[in-house]
Amino acid sequence: MNTFFFALSIAFAILSTSVFALHKPYYRRGHHGPARLNTPRTDSTNPPGKWAAATNRAKGVVSTLSTEDKVALATGIGWQEGPCVGNIAAIPSINFPGLCLQDGPGGVRFADLISVFPAGINAAATFNRNLIRDRALALGAEFKAKGVNVALAPGMNMVRSPRAGRNWEMFGTDPYLAGEGSFETVMGLQANGLQACAKHFINNEQETNRQSSSSNVDDRTTHEIYLHPFLKAVQAGVVSVMCSYNQVDETWACENDHILNGLLKTELGFQGYVTTDWWVNMEKYKTLAANQGLDMVMPGASFYSGNVSYFGPALIDAVNSGQVPSSRLDDMATRILAAFYVQGQDQAYPAVNFDSWNPANGQHVDVRGDHGNLIRKIGAASTVLLKNSRGALPLGDGVKSLALVGSDAGPNPDGPNSCADRSCNIGILGIGWGSGTANFTYLVDPLSAITAKARSIGANVASSLSDYDLVAARNASMGKDAALVFITSDSGEGYLTVEGNPGDRNNLYAWHGGDALVNTVAGVNNNTIVVVHAVGAIIMEAWIDHPNVTAVIHAGLQGQEAGNSLVDILWGDVNPSGRLPYTIAKSPSDYSADIGPNHDVDYTEGLYLDYRWFDKQNISPRFPFGYGLSYTTFAYSGLAINKLGGDDGYEAPTGPGSSLSGWLHDDWIVVTFAVNNIGPVDGTEIPQLYLAPPDSSNSPPKQLRGFDSVFIPRYASSPVRMCLSRYSFAVWNAANQRWEIPRGTYGVRIGASSRDGKLSGSIEI
């Protein structure tokens, strides 16, 4: 959310006892078995029966309200008129205390004594459903303990262009992976009564011209790529959805009948409410956007309507004149109250205890609990080992002298919260910038963590924290047993520009002359280890093949425990298991999509996003999607593919809720195999299942349809079981407006990345 207005208000930002407990495993598991690949709709925080009861209750309450009260439920009270970034007023007559809506995906924004979690892209890099849900459970517990009703999270737009500014908030380039991240995050956030808000609906994949451009996407691509994470959010029982700034096929998203009423509320059967992103533009329908499927306007007054709300008095007038039917207003109010009731927020829910604009008014409740331990664990589990030659890692007993080079190794001298919404790249990069950030209570930098570790083992550490002083970097690195070079690439939301990058990155190269820094150190130290803290892919061709670059660690955005998570990987306390949630190319031109600089952002690549494009065009990536190394070695064996049920036709039903039908999403085919740890170190493997459809489907050469995170002790073996549904095989027939399963032979590829085929088989459909 947010526009340039945040730049005006940022001076009010806060400068810097959870109820969370780790949940028990919830998957239907065998030994080390995976979750169901396509969770049925009833496996959600809000199954249909619960929704029905909440909706019936809400209808009864709404019938007692005046038009003014119903409109008040749908209209924010205004920017900085309440303690949160978005506020709905209380209605005492029905014991409704109002709503607090607050950013964001990385932590409770504008609050103190909270945790800053690893970014969404790091959660995706774990390829671990349990950790993704644990992250959301902890995050949700902190929001609730601060009294927030609605967390403006998760972000579930696709990583379409690698330069897009908010990619780090999302779950990667593959819709299946992003969908699993979406599902687990909604389940975790809403588990204890918080409302999640899935955003940004839909095709909000760049910051450039996000409030003026039109994302033009064909119907099949919309369904198979960009709608899928929202489908999974609805399966998880999400109660609110945020519509986006951009236009979709030349109609503003927040007044777009096709996407709001057609796709979301009808096809997906979404029963909650739709709120605007903050200060969205609506030029055609405005107040009458209520008829197009919009339920709530935030934060209230709109810049684009002369600082007057699209709803509020204007909506009262529209209802009184019959332009908006009273039944539609009733539906809006019912959806908002039903979400409140279905999450149990009428049952002793905590009151807001912080103030976004006047921190002194807050109660300074410490909600962190032991979440730092979980954050450290996720930070390590999301770290991707890209290169490890000559046994450089883990660091052994023989490494007694280390050099740390680069500003990212150390702290920001002015403190981690010194820049508005983290809009600077000074010191360790723990998170990107924008409304998805939060204030660090603390941030562990690598220099501090590594120095403490080195001291405990009798090693020495020298450092040069300048990115530009190459002489100092060379001197610090000479004669050391290992030299660690820290480089970064940053991005964020478009209302802030950082070092000339207006949200979206200007390019895919390391910031601050990172390539020169790596080559300088590698020129004098034959054991140079590169650590990358970045929002996404960077081009590494300038140094990746240098013989003295022995290891590359892609750490992403690890949150407040960044330094400690890195230490766990460097010394082998944690065997790396992170996998790339995107492809790292050899050249920026190898990607299928880039930032659209004009009004029309045409998604001409269609289904061929990221690795699908590389496969179609036979382009060799530097590192493929799903790639990551380990300190041990895994072998695969015993692939078996069996159908669980009958054919029962190959065309899905149509009508309301059809895209979530049980026929589509129930288990249909089971794939089993074994993974063996043939090395001397315990480790976690990430087996991935890709389907290769027949040519008649006009689909990409292969598509991710399953993964698991399997811990296997050294020299041991584990069975893996993955289930496929009809949806796994289905394509969207735009002409018939339904999911259909092309007949033919489907290849089944099992391996450790999109380019790794350890096992292969086929099934006739």
C-alpha positions, 0 to 999 in steps of 0.5 A, spaced: 500 500 500 501 507 500 503 513 495 508 518 496 503 521 502 508 516 506 514 521 505 510 526 508 508 522 514 514 518 515 517 523 521 511 520 525 514 513 524 516 509 531 524 509 532 525 503 535 509 478 550 507 474 544 502 469 545 505 465 539 507 457 540 510 453 535 504 449 532 504 441 532 505 438 525 498 439 521 500 435 514 497 428 513 503 425 513 507 418 512 514 418 514 517 424 512 511 425 507 509 432 504 503 436 505 497 434 500 499 438 493 492 441 493 489 442 499 481 442 499 477 448 500 475 445 507 482 445 509 482 452 511 481 457 517 474 458 515 471 452 512 464 453 509 460 452 515 464 457 519 463 462 514 455 461 513 454 462 521 458 468 521 454 471 515 448 469 518 449 473 524 452 479 520 446 479 516 442 479 522 446 485 525 446 489 519 438 489 518 438 493 525 443 498 522 442 505 519 445 507 512 450 511 515 452 506 520 453 501 514 457 506 510 461 507 516 463 500 516 466 501 509 469 507 509 476 509 513 476 515 517 482 518 514 489 518 514 492 519 521 485 520 524 486 513 528 492 509 531 493 505 525 494 506 517 487 504 516 481 505 521 474 503 521 470 507 526 466 503 532 459 502 532 457 502 539 450 500 538 452 493 536 458 492 540 463 493 534 469 496 536 472 498 529 478 495 525 485 497 525 488 495 519 496 495 519 502 494 514 505 489 513 508 482 510 515 483 514 513 486 521 508 490 525 509 497 521 510 503 525 510 499 532 516 498 537 518 492 541 516 487 535 520 483 530 522 484 523 522 477 519 525 474 513 522 477 507 517 473 503 522 471 498 526 468 503 520 464 506 519 462 499 526 460 498 526 455 504 521 451 500 518 448 507 511 449 508 512 448 516 517 454 516 512 458 512 507 457 516 511 458 523 513 465 520 506 467 519 504 464 526 509 468 529 507 474 525 500 473 526 501 473 534 505 479 534 500 483 530 494 480 534 498 482 541 499 489 538 491 490 537 491 489 530 485 487 526 487 486 519 494 485 517 495 488 510 499 481 508 501 477 505 503 480 498 502 475 493 503 478 486 508 474 482 515 476 481 514 477 473 520 482 472 526 481 476 527 488 477 520 489 480 521 493 487 516 489 491 519 482 489 522 481 496 515 481 499 512 476 494 513 468 494 517 468 487 516 466 480 512 460 480 505 460 481 505 453 485 510 455 489 507 462 490 500 459 492 503 454 497 507 460 500 500 464 500 496 458 503 501 457 509 501 464 510 494 466 510 493 459 515 498 462 520 496 469 520 489 467 521 490 461 526 489 465 532 483 470 530 487 476 526 484 477 519 489 477 513 489 481 507 491 478 501 494 483 496 494 486 491 489 484 486 491 483 481 497 484 476 501 489 480 507 486 478 511 493 478 512 500 481 513 504 475 507 507 473 503 503 478 498 508 479 497 510 471 499 504 467 494 498 465 496 491 466 494 487 459 494 480 460 490 474 457 485 470 460 489 463 460 495 467 463 491 470 468 488 464 471 494 459 470 499 464 473 497 470 476 490 468 479 493 462 482 496 465 489 489 468 490 485 462 489 490 458 494 488 464 499 481 463 498 482 456 499 486 458 506 479 462 508 482 469 507 477 474 509 479 480 506 483 482 499 486 488 497 485 491 490 491 494 487 493 501 484 494 499 477 488 498 471 487 491 469 485 491 461 484 499 461 479 498 467 482 500 474 483 494 479 478 497 484 472 498 480 473 492 475 467 488 475 470 482 471 476 481 476 472 483 483 465 480 482 467 475 476 474 472 478 474 473 485 467 473 488 464 468 483 469 464 480 473 463 487 467 464 491 470 469 496 466 470 501 470 476 505 470 483 503 475 487 498 478 494 500 482 498 496 489 500 496 491 506 500 489 512 495 487 508 489 485 512 483 478 510 480 476 514 474 470 511 471 465 509 477 468 512 483 463 511 488 459 507 484 465 502 484 461 499 490 456 496 484 463 493 481 465 489 487 468 494 492 467 493 499 471 498 503 475 505 501 482 506 505 484 510 508 478 514 507 479 521 504 482 520 497 487 524 493 484 523 487 477 525 488 479 532 491 481 529 498 474 527 499 472 519 500 469 515 494 465 512 500 462 516 506 457 521 504 458 520 497 456 513 498 450 515 502 447 519 497 448 514 492 444 509 496 439 514 497 438 516 490 438 508 488 445 508 484 447 503 489 442 498 491 441 498 498 442 490 497 449 492 495 450 496 501 447 490 506 452 485 502 458 490 503 457 491 511 455 483 511 462 481 508 465 486 513 462 484 519 462 476 517 470 477 517 470 480 524 465 474 526 468 469 523 475 470 526 472 471 533 474 478 534 468 480 538 471 475 543 475 479 548 480 481 542 486 485 544 485 493 543 490 497 539 496 499 544 500 503 539 500 509 535 503 509 528 503 517 529 505 519 536 509 513 539 509 516 546 501 515 546 503 507 545 503 502 551 510 499 548 508 492 549 513 487 547 510 482 543 516 478 540 517 472 545 522 468 543 521 469 535 528 471 534 530 464 535 525 462 529 527 468 525 534 465 525 532 458 523 528 461 517 534 466 515 539 460 515 533 455 512 532 460 506 540 461 505 542 458 498 549 456 497 550 457 490 557 455 489 562 451 493 569 449 490 575 446 494 571 444 500 571 452 502 565 451 506 563 449 512 569 453 515 573 448 518 578 448 524 584 450 519 581 457 518 584 462 523 584 468 520 578 472 516 577 478 512 570 481 512 569 486 506 564 491 504 559 495 508 553 490 508 558 486 513 557 491 518 551 495 521 548 502 519 552 507 523 546 511 524 542 505 526 538 500 522 531 505 523 535 511 521 532 512 514 524 512 512 521 505 511 528 503 511 530 507 504 537 507 504 543 501 503 547 502 509 550 497 513 547 490 513 541 489 508 536 485 512 529 487 509 527 492 503 524 499 503 517 501 503 510 499 507 512 492 507 518 494 512 518 495 520 522 498 525 528 493 527 528 493 535 535 490 533 539 487 527 545 483 528 550 484 523 555 479 520 561 483 523 558 482 530 556 475 529 562 472 526 567 476 530 563 473 536 564 466 533 571 467 531 573 469 538 570 462 541 574 458 536 581 462 537 580 466 530 582 473 528 577 477 524 580 483 520 575 488 516 574 493 511 567 496 511 567 501 505 565 498 498 569 503 494 576 503 498 579 497 494 586 499 497 583 497 504 579 491 501 585 488 498 590 490 504 584 487 509 584 480 505 591 479 503 594 473 507 588 471 510 585 464 510 578 466 507 576 473 505 568 474 505 566 479 501 559 482 502 555 485 496 548 487 496 542 489 491 536 493 494 529 495 492 522 497 495 516 501 494 515 506 489 514 512 493 521 512 495 527 513 491 534 510 493 540 512 490 536 513 484 532 507 484 525 509 484 522 503 487 524 498 481 531 497 480 535 500 475 539 494 473 540 487 476 548 488 478 550 489 485 550 496 488 556 500 490 561 497 485 560 490 488 563 486 482 569 490 482 570 489 490 569 482 489 574 481 483 579 486 488 579 481 493 579 475 489 585 478 486 589 477 492 586 471 496 585 464 493 579 463 498 574 468 497 567 467 499 561 472 496 555 473 501 549 476 497 544 480 501 539 482 495 532 483 494 532 478 488 537 475 482 543 479 481 548 478 475 554 475 477 558 474 470 563 478 472 566 474 477 562 467 478 568 463 474 574 467 478 578 461 480 579 464 487 571 465 488 571 458 492 563 459 495 557 464 493 552 464 499 545 468 496 542 470 503 537 474 501 533 478 506 534 475 513 531 479 517 533 481 524 538 475 525 541 476 519 548 475 522 547 469 526 543 466 521 549 467 516 554 464 522 550 458 522 551 456 515 558 458 514 560 454 520 556 448 518 551 448 524 546 448 519 547 444 513 544 449 507 537 447 504 535 454 501 533 453 494 532 459 489 525 461 488 527 465 481 532 463 476 539 467 476 540 469 469 547 470 465 544 476 462 538 481 463 536 480 456 535 472 458 529 474 462 522 474 458 519 480 462 522 487 464 519 493 467 513 496 462 515 503 462 509 506 458 502 506 460 500 499 457 504 493 460 503 488 456 504 481 459 506 478 452 510 473 455 504 469 457 505 463 460 513 463 459 515 466 466 522 465 468 524 458 468 518 456 463 521 461 458 528 459 459 526 452 457 522 454 451 528 458 448 533 453 451 537 458 454 542 456 459 541 460 466 547 461 471 543 458 476 536 455 475 530 456 479 529 451 485 537 450 485 541 450 491 547 446 494 548 442 500 554 440 505 552 433 503 550 429 497 543 426 496 541 420 491 534 419 488 531 412 487 524 408 486 520 412 482 512 410 482 506 413 479 499 411 480 492 413 479 488 413 485 481 414 482 477 413 476 477 418 470 471 422 472 471 426 466 476 431 463 472 438 464 471 441 470 464 444 472 463 451 471 459 456 475 460 460 482 466 457 486 468 452 480 475 454 480 475 451 487 471 445 486 473 438 489 473 435 483 479 439 481 483 439 487 482 432 490 488 427 490 488 424 483 495 421 482 500 419 487 507 419 486 512 416 490 520 415 490 526 415 495 531 420 497 538 417 500 543 421 504 549 418 501 554 423 504 557 424 511 553 430 514 545 430 516 541 434 511 535 437 508 533 435 501 528 439 497 525 434 492 521 437 486 516 435 482 515 437 475 510 435 470 511 435 462 505 436 459 503 433 452 504 438 446 497 439 445 496 443 451 500 448 448 503 449 455 510 450 457 515 444 457 515 443 464 511 446 470 513 445 478 507 441 481 510 439 487 516 439 492 517 437 499 523 439 505 525 432 507 530 432 513 535 425 512 540 423 517 547 421 514 547 415 510 539 414 511 534 414 506 527 417 506 520 415 502 517 421 499 510 421 497 507 427 493 499 427 490 497 430 484 490 433 483 486 434 476 488 441 477 495 439 477 494 437 469 488 442 468 489 448 463 484 454 463 480 454 456 478 461 455 473 460 450 469 455 454 471 459 461 473 452 465 478 448 467 480 442 462 485 436 462 488 435 455 489 428 454 496 425 452 502 423 456 505 427 461 512 426 463 514 426 471 520 429 472 523 429 480 530 432 481 533 438 485 532 444 481 528 445 474 534 443 470 535 437 475 532 430 472 534 425 477 528 421 476 523 421 470 517 417 468 510 418 465 503 417 466 497 417 460 491 421 462 
